[in-house]
């Protein structure tokens, strides 16, 4: 599947929407913030050209946020 290209701001906003609509952990992670985005110098082994910053929210939600980030890494690249 080809990745869509978007801006860092748009990608962050879309991830935030996904987090806010999540039902994982009975919706307890809806108040968490999307992690920041680092643009990589070259794509990683999967072809993704960005990585998330460290997650700083509720520890119980770390795995949920990581799954959402991986979902978005498979679907999007960012414009440099």
C-alpha positions in Angstrom: 0.0 0.0 0.0 1.4 3.4 -1.0 1.6 6.0 1.8 -0.2 9.2 1.5 2.0 12.3 1.9 0.9 15.0 4.4 2.3 17.8 6.6 3.5 17.3 10.1 0.6 19.4 11.4 -2.0 17.5 9.4 -0.6 14.2 10.5 -0.6 15.2 14.2 -4.2 16.5 13.9 -5.3 13.2 12.3 -3.6 11.1 15.0 -5.2 13.3 17.7 -8.6 12.7 16.2 -7.9 8.9 16.2 -6.8 9.0 19.8 -9.9 11.1 20.8 -12.2 8.6 19.2 -10.5 5.5 20.5 -12.5 2.9 22.5 -9.5 1.1 23.8 -9.3 0.7 27.6 -13.0 1.8 27.7 -12.1 5.2 26.2 -9.6 6.1 29.0 -7.0 7.2 26.5 -9.2 9.8 24.7 -7.6 12.6 26.7 -4.1 11.7 25.7 -2.1 13.9 23.3 -0.6 12.6 20.1 3.2 12.4 20.3 5.3 14.9 18.3 6.8 13.9 15.0 10.4 13.8 13.9 11.2 13.8 10.2 13.9 11.2 9.5 16.8 11.9 7.1 16.0 8.8 5.2 13.0 6.4 5.4 13.3 3.5 7.8 13.3 -0.2 6.8 9.5 0.0 6.2 9.7 3.1 4.0 8.3 5.5 6.7 10.0 8.8 6.9 9.0 9.9 10.3 9.1 8.7 13.9 7.2 9.8 17.1 8.7 11.6 20.0 8.6 10.0 23.4 5.1 9.5 24.7 4.5 11.5 27.9 0.9 10.6 28.8 -0.8 8.1 31.1 1.4 4.9 31.4 -1.7 2.7 30.9 -2.2 4.3 27.5 1.3 3.9 26.1 0.6 0.7 24.3 -2.7 2.1 22.8 -0.9 5.2 21.5 2.0 3.1 20.1 -0.5 1.0 18.1 -2.2 4.1 16.7 1.3 5.5 15.8 2.2 2.3 14.0 -1.1 2.4 12.1 -0.3 6.0 10.9 3.3 5.1 10.1 2.0 2.4 7.7 -0.4 4.9 6.0 1.5 8.3 5.9 4.8 9.9 5.1 5.4 13.6 5.8 6.5 16.3 3.4 10.0 17.5 4.0 
